[in-house]
Amino acid sequence: MRRGTPIFLRACAGALLLVAGGARGGAAGEPVPPLLREAASQTRAGEEAYLTGRAAAAVGPLRAAVQLHLAAGDFAGAARALLNLALAQRAAGDAAGAAATAARLGEITPAAQQEAAEVGGSESDPAELPAAATWLAALVALDRGDAAATETLLGAVGGRFVAMSPWPGRLENLRAEAALAQGRLPEAVGHARAGAGASAAARDRAEEARGWRLAGAAQVRLGQWTEARAALLGALRLEESLGGGARMAGDLEQLALVAGKLGDQAGAELYARRARAIRAAR
């Protein structure tokens, strides 16, 4: 039985989506094989490095996790580890490395799907791995400025997801980001709201916050100040519960701008002061 693979998401420009390394064992209660125990340990080390603002230091452990999963013959685990690695490379500013890792994920996905189908189980989601590979390829395309390619890739994602899947929200949010990059602002708002709603249903608070943040960004550009404030406050409240300091600072800076546009100068100064305090502490 393959054990559950919890997801901890920090998705935004320059951010990381990490899938904690799953550990495949035998029957319930059996010890996890040593290689997979070490893979899980390396994934945790990568997570800790990233979440403490050291994305470059996360790359080595996550690369090791990929190799350990492969050495154990765990292709589905290797696919998730490759997703981690690509996003850590991206956060560390290694766009070429992230693109190469994304291509490798695309290559390994069919084998990972076959293995996942063989293992099965109530938690198995056959749509997850191809969605992850396509999402990552679309994100890399957006990073290089090809929003049209991003939308083409996302348009090819099919299949139905299991209940509580985080992927519908992630895909909608990336569609919002692509629309925002091309200046299709009302469309971006629609996708972002859909992404926030789907993420809330999946209890994916970080991606829900990202959806509201994207909606707010589009509404700022549309001059919809009241709506932008509501969206950005939604993102801020979620980030407060997650402890996302850098993202909170960005939300507060946008709220300062919006409050100023709404004539609330006192509120604008308070938001700006909070943002400065967070920036100064990092």
Secondary structure, DSSP 8 states (H G I E B T S, - for coil): -B----EEEE-STT-EEEE----B-SSTT----HHHHHHHHHHHHHHHHHHTT-HHHHHHHHHHHHHHHHHTT-HHHHHHHHHHHHHHHHHTT-HHHHHHHHHHHHHHHHHHHHHHHHH--TT--TTHHHHHHHHHHHHHHHHTT-HHHHHHHHHT--S---TT-SHHHHHHHHHHHHHHHTT-HHHHHHHHHHHHHHHHHTT-HHHHHHHHHHHHHHHHHHT-HHHHHHHHHHHHHHHHHHT-HHHHHHHHHHHHHHHHHTT-HHHHHHHHHHHHHHHHH-
